[in-house]
Amino acid sequence: MHEWIKVQLKEYSNANAEERQAWWITIKWYFGYCAKKGLGEPSNRENGKIFWREAVLPTRPNEWQKKQWGDALKWFFQEISARDIAGPKLRSAIRRRHLAYTTEKAYMGWLRRFQAFLHPKEVMESEAGEVVNFLTYLAEEKRISPTGQNQCFNALLFFFRYVREQPNVDFRGATRAKKRIRVPVVLSQKEVTRLLELLPTKFRLMGRLQYGAGLRVNELLRLRVKDLDFDRGQLSVRAGKGDKDRVSVLPTSLVDFLQLQVEQARILHAKDIKAEFAGASMTEALARKFSVARRELSWQYLFPHSRLAKNPRGEELLRHHALENSYQNAVRNTAKKAGIEKRVTPHVLRHSFATHMLEGGADIRTVQELLGHASVETTQIYTHVMKKPFGIISPLDRL
């Protein structure tokens, strides 16, 4: 929403440039607070009241500050939220079709960027040709990645089909971003060992499990107690990429640590029960189907967040999983401390799992199943980064 707001604020004539700059800082503060506290959509006036009560007033601002911050919020709710027709309609259409909350955030973000591109024309009056121009603009001027452009294409296609009610809309003719083939970053086994040993205690088990089972970051964080099968030595990944379930290996060396983690989740869960929390966070469809089960230990996250948070799509307090950003930052910072001169993110641990499995003699079809790839061609990319791929020896080494 930031880009659209910035365009609107720039053209607002009832405030001078200095006031508009101050308002912009206040609005970004408000948006950041809503995101940090998990309050949900900033356009909800109740969230504005919470922000004023819990973030503004405790700073004990001067009268001029209170007026300035109050004017910024007043402008936002009167000039932006009150006149925003497309946003609530798109959000409603997404929730009626039970799409994931991450999808909702992504689609809403692309709508706002399209609104800023169209300004001053209203997005509810937009045409397919303007979407084509926007997609071309993203590819040629912004040089956005193919993945990002495809996500924008899907978001605006959804908007035209289910909000504008144009099921046969056609976006052909747009310049598409060229798909680039990238060789994945892979750590050696020594580098993985150094990284996992130096990770902060809070994140060490997460890193080991991600590498040991080849999980994506969101798959790791969304693991629930019930997904671990210690007797069979496997874990279940639920609703992974493409909304598909699969089974991966549960490292034997982590069994004791994972059982201790389950016990810690049990202790935290007992406190939550006393606090009369609503349960673990779930998708709306699951929450309706398992409305009672969500308060049971088996449905709690293996790596829970330290605090209860408000449901971004409701009012109840829920226990969510650990934050993705915290774990990502820990891995990046630890890689620097370990002296690993590569671009290291948590996903590199998944790449390393696949490569080391293949180097160890695992069948590529088995690795494909463990990773959850739809096609073996996707898994074959790791053969390019294996140690001495294809048995090739440099001619220099033969001299």
C-alpha positions in Angstrom: 0.0 0.0 0.0 3.0 2.3 0.5 3.5 3.3 -3.1 -0.2 4.1 -3.7 -0.3 6.2 -0.5 2.9 8.0 -1.4 1.4 9.0 -4.8 -1.9 10.2 -3.1 0.0 12.1 -0.4 2.3 13.9 -2.9 -0.7 15.4 -4.6 -2.6 16.4 -1.5 -2.9 20.2 -1.7 -4.3 20.9 1.8 -0.9 20.3 3.5 2.5 21.8 2.7 5.6 19.7 1.7 7.0 19.6 5.2 3.7 18.4 6.7 3.3 15.8 4.1 6.8 14.4 4.8 6.0 14.2 8.5 2.7 12.5 7.8 4.5 10.0 5.6 6.9 9.1 8.5 3.9 8.7 10.8 2.0 6.4 8.4 5.1 4.2 7.9 5.4 4.0 11.7 1.7 3.0 11.9 2.0 0.3 9.2 5.2 -1.1 10.8 3.4 -1.3 14.2 0.5 -3.2 12.7 2.9 -5.6 11.0 5.0 -6.1 14.2 2.0 -6.7 16.5 0.1 -8.8 13.9 -2.9 -6.5 14.0 -3.9 -7.2 10.5 -5.1 -4.6 7.9 -4.0 -1.0 8.8 -7.2 0.3 7.2 -9.2 -1.0 10.2 -9.9 2.0 12.4 -9.7 -0.2 15.5 -6.1 -0.8 14.7 -5.6 2.9 14.5 -7.0 3.3 18.0 -4.7 0.5 19.3 -1.7 2.2 17.8 -2.6 5.5 19.3 -3.2 4.0 22.7 -0.3 1.6 22.9 2.4 3.3 20.7 1.7 7.0 20.5 0.5 8.0 24.0 3.3 6.0 25.9 5.9 8.3 24.2 4.3 11.3 26.0 4.4 13.5 22.9 4.1 17.3 22.9 0.9 18.9 21.8 2.3 19.8 18.4 3.4 16.2 17.9 0.0 14.8 18.9 -1.6 17.1 16.4 0.8 16.2 13.6 0.5 12.4 14.2 -3.3 12.7 14.6 -3.6 14.7 11.4 -1.6 12.0 9.6 -3.8 9.2 10.7 -7.0 11.3 10.1 -5.8 11.9 6.5 -5.1 8.2 6.0 -8.5 7.0 7.2 -10.5 9.8 5.5 -8.6 10.1 2.2 -7.3 6.6 1.7 -9.3 4.0 3.6 -12.7 5.6 3.2 -12.3 5.9 -0.6 -10.6 2.5 -1.1 -13.2 0.3 -2.9 -10.9 -2.2 -4.8 -8.9 -3.2 -1.7 -11.7 -4.5 0.5 -13.4 -6.2 -2.5 -10.2 -8.1 -3.5 -9.6 -9.1 0.1 -13.2 -10.4 0.4 -12.9 -12.4 -2.8 -9.6 -13.9 -1.6 -11.1 -15.0 1.7 -14.2 -16.4 0.2 -12.0 -18.7 -1.8 -9.9 -19.6 1.2 -6.6 -18.6 -0.2 -3.6 -18.5 2.1 -2.9 -15.4 4.1 0.6 -15.1 2.4 -1.3 -15.1 -1.0 -3.6 -12.4 0.3 -0.7 -10.2 1.3 1.0 -10.7 -2.0 -2.1 -10.1 -4.2 -3.0 -7.0 -2.1 0.6 -5.7 -2.6 0.4 -6.0 -6.4 -3.0 -4.3 -6.5 -1.5 -1.3 -4.6 1.4 -1.1 -7.0 -1.0 -1.3 -10.0 -3.1 1.5 -8.4 0.1 3.7 -8.1 0.9 3.0 -11.7 -2.6 4.0 -12.9 -3.0 7.1 -10.7 -5.0 9.2 -11.0 -7.3 6.8 -12.7 -9.3 4.5 -10.4 -8.3 0.8 -10.5 -12.0 -0.2 -10.7 -12.1 1.5 -14.1 -9.0 -0.1 -15.4 -8.8 -2.1 -18.6 -6.8 -5.2 -19.7 -4.5 -3.1 -21.9 -3.4 -1.1 -18.8 -2.4 -4.4 -17.1 -0.4 -5.3 -20.2 1.4 -2.0 -20.0 2.0 -2.5 -16.3 3.5 -6.0 -16.8 5.7 -4.6 -19.6 6.8 -1.7 -17.3 7.8 -4.2 -14.6 9.8 -6.3 -17.1 11.5 -3.5 -19.1 12.0 -0.7 -16.6 11.9 -2.4 -13.2 13.6 -5.5 -14.5 11.6 -7.6 -12.1 12.2 -11.3 -11.8 10.1 -13.8 -13.8 8.7 -15.1 -10.5 7.6 -11.7 -9.4 6.0 -10.8 -12.7 4.1 -14.1 -12.8 2.8 -13.4 -9.3 1.7 -10.0 -10.4 0.0 -11.5 -13.5 -1.9 -14.0 -11.3 -2.9 -11.3 -8.8 -4.4 -9.0 -11.4 -6.0 -11.9 -13.3 -7.7 -12.9 -10.0 -8.7 -9.2 -9.5 -10.3 -8.9 -13.0 -12.0 -12.3 -12.8 -13.5 -12.2 -9.3 -13.7 -8.5 -8.4 -14.3 -6.9 -11.8 -16.3 -10.0 -12.9 -14.5 -10.4 -16.3 -13.8 -14.1 -16.5 -12.6 -13.9 -20.1 -10.1 -11.1 -19.6 -7.0 -11.3 -21.9 -3.5 -10.0 -20.9 -1.7 -11.2 -24.0 0.9 -8.9 -25.5 2.8 -8.0 -22.4 6.6 -8.2 -22.4 7.5 -11.1 -20.1 10.6 -11.1 -17.9 13.1 -13.7 -19.2 13.5 -16.7 -17.1 17.1 -17.1 -15.9 18.7 -20.4 -15.0 20.7 -20.1 -11.8 23.0 -22.7 -10.3 22.1 -23.0 -6.5 24.5 -22.0 -3.8 25.7 -25.2 -2.0 27.8 -25.5 1.2 30.4 -28.2 1.7 29.9 -30.6 4.5 32.6 -28.8 6.5 30.9 -25.5 5.9 27.5 -26.9 7.0 29.1 -28.3 10.2 30.7 -24.9 11.0 27.4 -23.1 10.3 25.2 -25.4 12.5 27.7 -25.4 15.3 27.8 -21.6 15.5 24.1 -20.9 15.1 22.6 -19.4 18.3 21.1 -22.0 20.6 17.6 -20.7 19.8 17.9 -21.6 16.1 20.4 -24.5 16.1 17.8 -27.2 16.1 15.8 -25.5 13.4 18.9 -25.3 11.2 19.8 -28.9 11.8 16.3 -30.1 11.0 16.1 -28.1 7.9 19.4 -29.5 6.6 18.7 -33.0 7.8 15.2 -33.2 6.1 15.7 -30.9 3.1 12.8 -28.6 4.1 11.8 -25.2 2.8 11.8 -22.4 5.4 8.0 -22.2 5.7 7.7 -26.0 5.8 10.1 -26.0 8.8 8.3 -23.3 10.7 4.9 -24.8 10.1 5.7 -28.2 11.5 3.3 -29.2 14.2 3.9 -31.7 17.0 1.7 -34.3 15.2 3.9 -34.2 12.1 6.8 -36.0 13.8 6.8 -39.8 13.7 9.7 -41.0 15.9 8.9 -44.7 15.6 9.0 -44.6 11.8 11.8 -42.1 11.6 10.0 -39.7 9.3 8.2 -36.3 9.4 5.2 -35.2 7.4 5.2 -31.9 5.4 1.6 -30.7 5.2 0.4 -28.3 2.5 3.8 -27.7 1.1 4.5 -25.9 -2.2 1.6 -26.5 -4.5 -0.5 -27.4 -1.5 0.9 -30.9 -1.6 1.7 -33.2 1.3 4.9 -35.4 1.4 7.0 -37.4 3.8 10.7 -36.7 4.5 13.4 -38.3 6.6 13.6 -37.6 10.4 17.4 -37.5 11.3 18.1 -40.1 14.0 20.7 -37.8 15.6 18.0 -35.2 16.3 15.4 -37.5 18.0 16.4 -36.7 21.6 16.5 -32.9 20.8 13.2 -33.0 19.1 11.6 -34.9 21.9 12.9 -32.2 24.3 11.5 -29.5 21.9 8.1 -31.3 22.1 8.2 -31.2 25.8 8.9 -27.4 25.8 6.0 -27.0 23.5 3.9 -29.0 26.0 4.9 -26.6 28.8 4.1 -23.5 26.8 0.8 -25.1 25.7 -0.2 -25.7 29.3 0.3 -22.0 30.0 -1.8 -21.0 26.9 -4.7 -23.2 28.1 -4.7 -21.4 31.4 -4.7 -18.1 29.5 -7.8 -19.3 27.5 -6.2 -18.8 24.1 -8.1 -19.6 21.0 -5.5 -22.2 19.8 -2.8 -22.6 17.2 -3.1 -20.5 14.1 -4.6 -22.3 11.1 -6.1 -21.6 7.7 -9.8 -20.7 7.9 -10.8 -24.1 6.4 -8.8 -26.1 8.9 -9.9 -23.9 11.8 -13.6 -24.7 10.9 -12.9 -28.4 10.5 -10.8 -28.7 13.6 -12.2 -26.0 15.8 -11.6 -28.1 19.0 -8.4 -29.8 17.9 -6.6 -26.5 17.4 -6.3 -26.3 21.2 -4.8 -29.8 21.5 -1.0 -30.3 21.9 -0.7 -32.3 18.7 -1.8 -29.3 16.6 0.7 -26.9 18.3 3.7 -25.7 16.3 7.0 -27.4 17.0 8.7 -24.1 16.9 6.1 -21.7 18.4 6.3 -17.9 18.6 7.3 -16.5 22.0 4.1 -14.4 22.3 0.4 -14.8 21.5 -0.7 -12.7 18.5 -3.9 -11.4 17.2 -5.3 -13.3 14.2 -4.8 -11.0 11.2 -8.2 -12.3 9.8 -10.1 -12.2 13.1 -10.0 -10.9 16.7 -8.9 -14.0 18.7 -5.5 -14.5 20.2 -3.5 -17.4 18.7 -0.1 -19.0 19.1 1.7 -18.7 15.8 5.0 -20.3 14.7 8.4 -18.6 15.1 9.1 -15.7 12.8 10.8 -16.3 9.4 12.8 -13.1 9.5 14.5 -13.9 12.9 15.7 -17.3 11.6 16.8 -16.0 8.3 18.9 -13.2 10.0 20.4 -15.7 12.4 21.6 -17.9 9.5 23.0 -15.0 7.5 24.9 -13.5 10.5 26.2 -16.9 11.6 27.6 -17.6 8.1 29.6 -14.4 8.2 31.0 -15.3 11.6 31.9 -18.7 10.3 33.9 -17.1 7.5 31.7 -18.6 4.7 32.2 -16.4 1.7 29.0 -17.3 0.0 25.5 -15.8 -0.1 24.0 -18.0 2.6 20.3 -18.0 3.4 18.3 -20.8 5.1 17.3 -22.2 1.7 21.0 -23.0 1.0 20.6 -25.7 3.7 17.9 -27.3 1.5 20.2 -27.1 -1.6 23.0 -28.6 0.4 20.8 -31.5 1.6 19.9 -32.4 -2.0 23.5 -32.1 -3.3 25.0 -34.2 -0.4 22.3 -36.8 -0.8 23.2 -37.2 -4.5 26.9 -37.2 -3.7 26.3 -40.0 -1.2 24.8 -42.2 -3.9 21.1 -41.6 -3.3 18.8 -42.2 -6.4 17.7 -38.9 -8.0 14.1 -40.1 -7.9 14.3 -40.6 -4.1 15.8 -37.1 -3.7 13.0 -35.7 -5.9 10.4 -37.3 -3.6 12.1 -36.0 -0.4 12.3 -32.5 -1.8 8.7 -32.5 -3.1 9.7 -31.5 -6.7 6.9 -32.0 -9.3 9.5 -32.9 -11.9 12.8 -34.7 -11.8 14.2 -32.0 -14.1 14.0 -29.6 -11.2 16.1 -32.0 -9.1 18.7 -32.4 -11.8 20.0 -28.9 -11.2 21.9 -30.3 -8.2 23.9 -32.6 -10.5 25.6 -29.4 -11.8 27.0 -28.5 -8.3 28.0 -32.0 -7.1 31.6 -32.5 -6.3 33.4 -33.4 -9.6 30.0 -33.5 -11.5 29.7 -36.4 -13.9 33.1 -37.7 -12.9 34.9 -35.0 -14.9 38.5 -34.2 -14.1 40.1 -30.9 -15.3 42.8 -31.5 -17.9 45.0 -29.4 -15.8 44.9 -32.0 -13.0 46.2 -34.6 -15.5 49.4 -32.8 -16.2 
